[in-house]
Amino acid sequence: MYQEVNAYCKEKGVVLVAVSKTKSVEEILEKYDQGQRIFGENRVQELLEKKEALPKDIEWHMIGKLQRNKVKYIVPFIDLIHSVDSNRLLNEIQKETAKIAGKTSVLLQLKIARESTKSGMNKQEILSIISEYIAGNYPNIVIKGLMGMASFVEDTKLIKAEFIELQTLYDEIKTIDGLNHSFDIKSMGMSQDYQLAVDTGSNMVRIGSLLFGKR
Ligand SMILES: *Cc1c(COP(=O)(O)O)cnc(C)c1O
């Protein structure tokens, strides 16, 4: 399945994040040997262990709920944090990244799913972070775009409407003066809905079970 999904993403100009949570180092290496270099994890401890054991040219993405007290362990190496779901978390990332005089790339997670269990910010919270960012309040952070997780339902109309919500906010943010050009990622779409997500504007998909098998 990897080759098909990878070919699809290449053709569409979409970045494929292989979601390797719960999968072994050997299973990750198998995909690495097929050419995959971007892997997504959702737990800090698991991510740190795998990073140690795997080739250094892997690009690691944090895609899961991130606790503030764990931020310091990942900012030295993480390539992208998809799951910024509060300004308190962003403040912590800023603080820890400043300590090492680095830069951390992040996406702001928009809550698009109707399910209360899914995290993310609303539009107003995101717009307020963007205006603080433009004002220079996050000097060690690069906000690269938005991330969203659609409802886990069969109803493709609902899923599509949720993806459109993210695309619409993205378009609105792009019109704001003073935003740098690096704001260009829309991370949406998983095994069940990635094609729908890409058709609706996604340019980064996070795919796990379709590539690695069921968890
Ligand atoms: C697990 C996970 C995925 C991948 O889900 P699959 O259905 O296995 O493709 C994508 N995004 C996030 C945030 C996840 O936690």
The ligand as a Gaussian input file, in Angstrom:
#p B3LYP/6-31G(d) Opt

LIG

0 1
 C       -3.305000       8.251000      14.655000
 C       -3.393000       9.568000      13.993000
 C       -3.423000       9.673000      12.583000
 C       -3.400000       8.485000      11.659000
 O       -4.581000       7.767000      11.743000
 P       -4.891000       6.550000      10.764000
 O       -6.365000       6.422000      10.812000
 O       -4.179000       5.373000      11.305000
 O       -4.393000       6.924000       9.416000
 C       -3.464000      10.946000      12.036000
 N       -3.487000      12.049000      12.802000
 C       -3.466000      11.987000      14.144000
 C       -3.493000      13.241000      14.915000
 C       -3.426000      10.759000      14.776000
 O       -3.403000      10.707000      16.111000

